[in-house]
Amino acid sequence: MTSVVQSPYSREQIAAWLRGLLTIAWADGNFDEQEQQSIASITKEELAPSLKWESLEVITPEELAAVLGKGTPAAENFLRTGVMIAIADGTYSLSEDEILHQFCQSLELQEDVLKTLRHTFEQKEQQVVPAPALPKTYPCDPLDPMRDWLDGLDIEDPRVARFLCKMIPSQCPFERDVTLFGRKIVHIPAMCKINPLYEQLVGLRFRALSYLADECGEDVSPYI
């Protein structure tokens, strides 16, 4: 698929960018072989045939920094998309956290927002009883800086936009009960209730769709 829009990123940068997202997506090991092949196919569609890749592989933090640069807008926008991919399923694993911090350090970006994300999800994992409601005078949600930072992501390349549209679910999965022999074993809430950054995911997907439709003139119906 080609686009008439001129991307500010080179083919080498986009290749490294998508390999980085692939590295994060596979970090927690929760993908079976079929899911891994599916994600690889999504990525390869955006890279081939123009980049003439024979295979897809993960990327090291050092390789990523060598291509995207250190402390650059491209590096920061990559890290924003990386966080989105890590939390897209409503969970944030230790392995995803580690690779994001490694990328952040190699790209020489501030780690403050990632530390906030780590702390929030750690609290969520350890919580065994509902937390009391915050007083109305509480100044702000601890994740507000992360939300503002994620909302600052600019969609400037159609290949990245397509990847995000394919990786972020088009709607909040329905809550459901898991039953065994007629007995409820566990209740799974809707993703929008368990992911504190779900609105940022929805907003990013909408911006990616709008970019493809309005700026690139592409048919976005396959993503809806």
Order of alpha helices (4+ residues) and beta strands (2+ residues): alpha-alpha-alpha-alpha-alpha-alpha-alpha-alpha-beta-beta-alpha-alpha
